[in-house]
């Protein structure tokens, strides 16, 4: 079977990459969003790539995709609103293809805002995973209100979302949650990718334990 290269999106086709097992073998189906497209973010951003591969190695089906106007994806930057629509289209695709798997919404930086906002309002999504969410740049109120499991990976020295801000936000959340701080890491986890990927693995292991 030829590898999946694109799916239909609201502004045209979306360029995608799908890693992981066949539909009947997936433990969870994950849609993973990338950082801000006007600041160089793509589905190939190192942390997104590494986290997706790690989750796939643990038995997840993971869909990475380029937002509208990035790479071979059609359309142009949608100022967040359009990207949330793109993410919902990706959720639709993964929910249909992996109908028996638990659905996760995941993303990094701007992609954390997009994925967690879309996932919080989608009844099909069980778990939200945010890497370095830029709390002061975007509205995360839907994430705050959500009763879903919420996981976060954060750099200790994140210059975009300072750790005290995320810690305060995290402390305000009720319901299932976990935050892992990567010592010495900045917003993009430069030089700390291995540690950040291990944090993602730990969170997935935590989820499996709680859903055994």
SULUR-V619049 format. One record per residue. PSI is psi as a letter, one per 40 degrees, with the letter a starting at -180 (* if undefined). OMEGA is omega as a letter, one per 30 degrees, with the letter a starting at -180 (* if undefined). Layout:
((PSI & OMEGA) (PSI & OMEGA))
This chain:
((h & a) (i & l) (i & l) (h & a) (d & a) (i & l) (i & l) (h & l) (i & a) (e & l) (e & a) (a & a) (i & l) (h & l) (h & a) (i & l) (h & a) (h & l) (i & l) (a & a) (i & l) (i & a) (d & a) (e & a) (e & a) (h & l) (d & l) (i & l) (h & a) (h & l) (h & a) (h & a) (i & a) (i & l) (i & a) (h & a) (d & l) (e & l) (f & l) (e & a) (h & l) (i & l) (e & l) (e & l) (h & a) (d & a) (d & l) (d & l) (d & a) (d & a) (d & l) (d & l) (d & l) (d & l) (d & l) (d & l) (e & l) (e & l) (e & l) (i & l) (h & a) (h & l) (h & l) (i & l) (i & l) (h & l) (i & l) (h & l) (e & l) (h & a) (b & a) (e & l) (h & a) (i & l) (a & l) (i & a) (h & a) (e & l) (f & l) (d & a) (d & l) (d & a) (d & l) (d & l) (d & l) (d & a) (d & l) (d & l) (d & l) (d & l) (d & l) (d & a) (d & a) (d & l) (d & l) (d & a) (d & a) (g & a) (d & a) (e & a) (i & l) (i & a) (h & l) (i & l) (h & a) (i & l) (i & a) (h & l) (b & l) (d & l) (d & l) (d & l) (d & a) (d & a) (d & a) (d & l) (d & l) (d & a) (d & a) (d & a) (e & a) (h & a) (e & l) (d & a) (h & a) (d & a) (i & l) (h & l) (h & a) (h & l) (h & l) (f & a) (h & a) (g & a) (d & a) (e & a) (d & a) (i & a) (h & l) (f & a) (d & l) (d & l) (d & l) (d & a) (e & a) (h & l) (e & a) (i & l) (h & a) (h & a) (i & a) (i & l) (h & a) (h & l) (h & a) (d & a) (f & l) (h & a) (e & l) (d & l) (g & a) (i & a) (d & l) (d & l) (d & l) (d & l) (d & l) (d & l) (d & a) (d & a) (d & a) (e & a) (i & l) (i & a) (a & a) (h & a) (i & l) (i & l) (h & l) (h & l) (h & l) (h & a) (h & l) (e & a) (i & l) (a & a) (d & a) (e & l) (f & a) (h & a) (e & a) (f & a) (d & a) (d & a) (d & l) (d & l) (d & l) (d & l) (d & l) (d & l) (d & l) (d & l) (d & l) (d & l) (d & l) (d & l) (d & l) (d & l) (d & a) (e & a) (f & l) (* & *))
